[in-house]
Amino acid sequence: MLREMERGNHHHLPSLDGLHGQSIEVASLLKALAHPVRLQLATKLAEGEYSVGALENMIGVHQPSLSQQLGVLRTAGIVDTRRESKQIFYRLSDERAASLIQSLANIFVVLE
């Protein structure tokens, strides 16, 4: 595909003209996801809502570090929370992040 792009065959790519005006917003989203734990969290939360305890078990990161990374995602507006009694549940709230995660899966996940 890179060779096609070098030759000017851009038929696989949408127009990127509008991206220039949103470069700060795009960079902020990429920066928020540019950490292995945050990317794993966002990928898992793209599947549905999970409690902190469930995320800890699924991802294998202990609670203090997990909470720190969830805080970064929350501050960036990528996730929302909901409290139920003493449990906090997280869910992906940014459709752009969900689309980006799907695109990354399409690029990097090899189906067997």
N, C-alpha and C positions, 0 to 999 in steps of 0.2 A: 504494500500500500504506500510505503514511503517513496518507492520508485515512481509509482503512478503520480504521487503528489509532485515529485520533482519534475516530471514531464508535463505537468499542468493538467492532469486528469483528476479533477477534484469532484467528480460526479458522486462520490460516496459521502462527501461532507456537506452539511448545510452551510449557508453563508455565515461567515464569522464577523461580518461588518458590525453588527450590533453588540458584539462582545467587548469591543474597545471601550464603550461608554460604561460598561459594568465591570471593568477590570478590578476595581477595589473590592466590590462585592464578591466576585468570583474568587479572588485571592484570599479573602477572609474565610470563605467556605472551605477552600482547599487547605488553608492553614489549620483550621479547626479539626479537620479529618486527618491531617498529616502526622499522626502518631499511631503506632501499631495498636495500642489498647483502645484509643478512641475510634479507630476504624473498625475494630472488632465489635465494639459496643454498638456503633451506628448500624453495622451490618446485621447484628442480632436484633436490634430494635426495629429494623426495617421489616422484620418478620412479625412483630407484634409487641405488645406491652409486657414488661417483665419487672418483677421486684428487684431490689438491689441484691438480695440474697440469691435469687435465681441467676442473676447476671454473674455474681461472684462464682457460683458453681459452674456455670457454662463456660466462662472465659478463663477461669483459674487465676484471677487476680484478687488479692486480698482487699478487704473493704476500704482501708484508708486510701490506697492508691486508686481504687475503683471510684470512690466518691470524688476524688480530685479530678479525675478524667471526665466523669459525668458532669461535674461542675463547669468544666471548660465547654462541653457540648451544650449545656443549658445556657450559659452566658452568651454563646454564639447563636442561640435561638434554634438549634438543631433538634433539641429534645424538650419535651414538656414532662411535668410530673403530676402525680395524683397521690394523695395520701389516703390510706384506708387503715384506720386504727393507728397502729405503730409502724406500719409498712409504707414505704414509698415506692410507687410504681413509675417507671419511665416508659416513654413511647417516643418514636421519631415523629417530629412535627413539621419538618421542612421537606416539602415535596422535591425541591431541587437536590437535597442531599439523598433522598430516596432514588431519584433518577441517576445521580452520579454513582451511587453504590451499584445500581443495576448495570450501568455502563461498565464499571470496573469488573463486575462479575462476568459480563459478556467478553471482556478482553482477557481476563486472567484465569478464569475457571475453565478447565478442559473437561468436557463431558466424555465419559467412557462409554 
